[in-house]
Amino acid sequence: MEESEKKEIKKISISLLEELKKEKLQVEQWADKSVTAAAVFNTVNKTLFDTLPYPTYGNEEIDLKTNLIYEHLKLQYYGGGRSLYGVY
């Protein structure tokens, strides 16, 4: 992977997290609410499909990354503006 791709992926990641923090991750215990949890998962998946560079990231790789990011969010972002990293 080239340095320019790494920088682009970092920008995508930051933008995605900022978008999720605005609304979806503000919901108290969002991961326990099926509609909100599905919305978070779908936002991650759509963002990755729409923005990650192809062919570096194909469908299988994007599916894997979507699941990894979603699991990270479930464990680290509790909802209600709170996370392992502090209040947001």
JOPEBEL-V981357 format. One record per backbone hydrogen bond with DSSP energy under -0.5 kcal/mol. CO is the residue of the C=O (numbers start at 0). NH is the residue of the N-H. E is the energy in kcal/mol with one decimal. If there is no record, write none. Layout:
CO_NH_E + CO_NH_E
This chain:
1_5_-2.0 + 2_6_-2.2 + 3_7_-2.0 + 4_8_-2.6 + 5_9_-2.1 + 6_10_-2.1 + 7_11_-2.3 + 8_12_-2.5 + 9_13_-2.4 + 10_14_-2.4 + 11_15_-2.6 + 12_16_-2.5 + 13_17_-2.4 + 14_18_-2.3 + 15_19_-2.4 + 16_20_-2.4 + 17_21_-1.3 + 18_22_-0.8 + 19_22_-0.5 + 19_24_-2.9 + 22_25_-1.4 + 22_26_-0.6 + 23_26_-0.9 + 24_80_-1.0 + 26_29_-1.3 + 28_31_-1.8 + 29_32_-1.4 + 31_33_-0.7 + 32_36_-3.2 + 33_37_-2.3 + 34_38_-2.0 + 35_39_-2.4 + 36_40_-2.5 + 37_41_-2.9 + 38_42_-2.2 + 39_43_-2.4 + 40_44_-2.8 + 41_45_-2.8 + 42_46_-2.3 + 43_47_-2.4 + 44_48_-2.5 + 45_49_-2.6 + 46_50_-1.9 + 47_51_-2.2 + 52_56_-2.1 + 55_57_-0.6 + 57_61_-2.5 + 58_62_-2.5 + 59_63_-2.2 + 60_64_-2.6 + 61_65_-2.7 + 62_66_-2.1 + 63_67_-2.3 + 64_68_-2.8 + 65_69_-2.6 + 66_70_-2.4 + 67_71_-2.0 + 68_72_-2.7 + 69_73_-2.5 + 70_74_-1.9 + 71_75_-2.3 + 72_76_-2.6 + 75_77_-0.7 + 75_83_-2.7 + 77_28_-0.8 + 78_81_-1.2 + 80_87_-2.5 + 81_77_-1.1 + 81_78_-1.3 + 82_85_-1.5 + 85_82_-0.9
